[in-house]
Amino acid sequence: MKETHVFDAKNIAVLESEDRKTWQNVDEILGLIELKQNYLVADLGCGSGYFTIPISYKVKKIYGIDVQREMLDFLEQKINRYTLDNIELLLSKDDKIPLDDESMDLLITINTLHEFRTKEKVIEEIQRVIKTGGKAIVIDFKKKNMDFGPPPEIRISKNKAKQLFEEKGFKFVKSNELLYHYLIIFQKK
């Protein structure tokens, strides 16, 4: 069994800090992604909902999916505070996404690729739940030393991420270099 490096829910304040805007700007990132009002979106590894909430204002429905109940409980409180009704929270297993086949227009996974213990199986699951022609968006830390984020040795390089998704039948659409992250858009063939 491969070692797993899941973000500790006890550190949720890091995900919610004002400081995060300096190293991962939601508005900048969402400006690079095509979101349509009729989209069904999955946020895989949604954590505290840092992206889930802003995306919810731009789409028909978003599923916040995480392997940690504590993250979903925290996000549920935020949803109630903002009185949002188009977010559904789902607890997932390591390599099983609790969504129907070809049900999503778009799936986004942020700062999580390096955490997936069985990357190939998770990518197969992403492939399964996205509609033909739908998109998968991967955002993760660049594979270099930084004062924050996961250790460099467990990070997945942009080229490796591209390779993993293309091996599972995704078509590379484009990528963007952000300050500390890369963003890759793939399309399901």
C-alpha positions as CSV (number, residue, x, y, z in Angstrom):
1,M,0.0,0.0,0.0
2,K,1.3,3.4,-1.0
3,E,1.8,6.0,1.7
4,T,-0.9,8.7,1.8
5,H,-0.5,12.3,2.6
6,V,-3.9,13.7,3.3
7,F,-4.1,17.2,4.6
8,D,-4.8,17.1,8.3
9,A,-8.3,18.6,9.0
10,K,-7.0,20.0,12.3
11,N,-5.1,22.6,10.1
12,I,-8.3,23.8,8.4
13,A,-7.4,27.4,9.4
14,V,-4.6,27.3,6.8
15,L,-7.2,26.7,4.1
16,E,-9.3,29.6,5.3
17,S,-6.6,32.1,6.1
18,E,-6.5,35.6,4.5
19,D,-2.9,34.7,3.6
20,R,-4.1,32.1,1.1
21,K,-5.3,34.8,-1.2
22,T,-1.6,35.7,-1.8
23,W,-0.6,32.2,-2.8
24,Q,-3.8,31.0,-4.3
25,N,-6.1,33.6,-5.6
26,V,-9.6,32.3,-6.2
27,D,-10.7,35.1,-8.6
28,E,-7.5,34.7,-10.7
29,I,-8.0,31.0,-11.0
30,L,-11.8,31.1,-11.7
31,G,-11.0,33.7,-14.4
32,L,-9.0,30.9,-16.2
33,I,-11.9,28.4,-16.1
34,E,-15.0,28.4,-18.2
35,L,-18.0,28.0,-15.9
36,K,-21.5,28.0,-17.3
37,Q,-24.7,28.7,-15.4
38,N,-26.1,25.3,-16.4
39,Y,-23.0,23.3,-15.3
40,L,-23.0,20.4,-12.9
41,V,-19.6,20.5,-11.2
42,A,-17.7,18.3,-8.8
43,D,-15.0,19.7,-6.5
44,L,-13.0,16.6,-5.6
45,G,-11.1,17.1,-2.4
46,C,-13.1,20.2,-1.6
47,G,-11.7,20.6,1.9
48,S,-13.1,23.7,3.6
49,G,-14.9,24.8,0.4
50,Y,-12.5,27.6,-0.4
51,F,-13.3,27.1,-4.1
52,T,-16.7,25.3,-3.7
53,I,-18.5,28.4,-2.4
54,P,-17.3,30.9,-5.1
55,I,-18.0,28.3,-7.9
56,S,-21.5,27.7,-6.5
57,Y,-22.5,31.3,-7.5
58,K,-21.5,30.6,-11.2
59,V,-23.1,27.1,-11.8
60,K,-26.3,25.2,-11.5
61,K,-25.0,22.8,-8.9
62,I,-21.7,21.8,-7.3
63,Y,-20.9,18.7,-5.4
64,G,-18.3,19.2,-2.6
65,I,-16.6,15.8,-2.2
66,D,-14.0,14.9,0.4
67,V,-12.6,11.9,2.2
68,Q,-12.7,13.7,5.6
69,R,-16.0,14.1,7.4
70,E,-14.5,17.0,9.4
71,M,-14.0,19.0,6.2
72,L,-17.5,18.4,5.0
73,D,-18.9,19.4,8.5
74,F,-16.9,22.6,8.3
75,L,-18.1,23.3,4.8
76,E,-21.7,22.6,5.8
77,Q,-21.6,25.3,8.4
78,K,-20.3,27.8,5.7
79,I,-23.1,26.7,3.3
80,N,-25.7,27.3,6.0
81,R,-24.1,30.7,6.9
82,Y,-24.3,31.8,3.2
83,T,-27.8,30.1,2.8
84,L,-26.7,28.4,-0.4
85,D,-28.9,25.7,-1.9
86,N,-27.0,24.4,-4.9
87,I,-24.2,22.6,-3.0
88,E,-24.4,19.0,-2.1
89,L,-21.7,17.4,0.1
90,L,-20.6,13.9,-0.4
91,L,-18.2,11.7,1.6
92,S,-15.9,9.7,-0.7
93,K,-13.6,6.7,-0.3
94,D,-10.0,6.9,-1.3
95,D,-10.5,5.8,-4.9
96,K,-14.3,5.9,-5.4
97,I,-16.2,9.1,-6.3
98,P,-19.8,8.9,-5.2
99,L,-21.4,10.2,-8.4
100,D,-23.2,8.6,-11.4
101,D,-21.4,7.8,-14.6
102,E,-21.1,10.7,-17.0
103,S,-23.0,13.1,-14.7
104,M,-20.6,16.0,-14.5
105,D,-19.9,18.8,-17.0
106,L,-16.7,19.6,-15.1
107,L,-14.6,18.2,-12.2
108,I,-12.1,20.3,-10.5
109,T,-9.5,19.1,-8.0
110,I,-7.2,21.5,-6.3
111,N,-4.1,20.8,-4.2
112,T,-5.1,17.2,-4.1
113,L,-3.4,15.2,-6.9
114,H,-0.4,14.7,-4.7
115,E,-2.7,13.3,-1.9
116,F,-4.4,10.6,-4.0
117,R,-2.9,7.2,-2.9
118,T,-4.0,5.4,-6.0
119,K,-3.7,8.2,-8.6
120,E,-4.5,6.0,-11.6
121,K,-7.8,4.7,-10.0
122,V,-8.9,8.2,-9.0
123,I,-8.2,9.4,-12.5
124,E,-10.3,6.5,-13.9
125,E,-13.1,7.6,-11.5
126,I,-12.8,11.2,-12.7
127,Q,-13.0,9.8,-16.3
128,R,-16.1,7.8,-15.3
129,V,-18.1,10.7,-13.8
130,I,-17.4,13.4,-16.4
131,K,-19.7,13.6,-19.5
132,T,-18.1,13.0,-22.9
133,G,-16.7,16.4,-23.9
134,G,-16.6,17.5,-20.3
135,K,-13.6,18.9,-18.6
136,A,-11.3,17.9,-15.7
137,I,-9.3,20.7,-14.1
138,V,-6.2,19.9,-12.1
139,I,-4.5,22.6,-9.9
140,D,-1.6,21.6,-7.8
141,F,1.6,22.8,-6.3
142,K,4.6,23.1,-8.5
143,K,7.3,20.5,-7.8
144,K,9.8,22.8,-6.0
145,N,10.8,23.9,-2.6
146,M,8.5,26.4,-0.9
147,D,7.9,27.6,2.6
148,F,4.5,26.0,2.6
149,G,2.5,23.2,1.1
150,P,3.3,19.5,0.9
151,P,6.9,18.3,0.9
152,P,8.4,18.6,-2.7
153,E,9.1,14.9,-2.8
154,I,5.4,14.0,-2.8
155,R,4.3,16.7,-5.2
156,I,3.4,15.8,-8.8
157,S,5.0,17.8,-11.5
158,K,2.9,19.3,-14.2
159,N,4.4,17.0,-16.9
160,K,3.7,13.9,-14.7
161,A,0.1,15.1,-14.1
162,K,-0.4,15.6,-17.8
163,Q,1.0,12.1,-18.5
164,L,-1.2,10.5,-15.9
165,F,-4.4,12.0,-17.3
166,E,-3.5,11.4,-21.0
167,E,-2.7,7.7,-20.2
168,K,-6.3,7.4,-19.0
169,G,-7.8,8.9,-22.2
170,F,-8.0,12.6,-21.4
171,K,-7.1,15.1,-24.1
172,F,-4.8,18.0,-22.9
173,V,-6.5,21.3,-23.6
174,K,-4.2,23.9,-22.0
175,S,-2.2,24.8,-19.0
176,N,-1.4,27.9,-17.0
177,E,1.5,28.7,-14.8
178,L,0.4,30.4,-11.6
179,L,2.8,31.8,-8.9
180,Y,3.0,28.5,-6.9
181,H,0.8,26.2,-8.8
182,Y,0.0,24.9,-12.2
183,L,-3.5,24.6,-13.7
184,I,-4.2,22.0,-16.4
185,I,-7.4,21.6,-18.3
186,F,-8.2,18.2,-19.8
187,Q,-11.2,17.2,-21.9
188,K,-12.9,13.8,-21.8
189,K,-12.8,12.3,-25.4
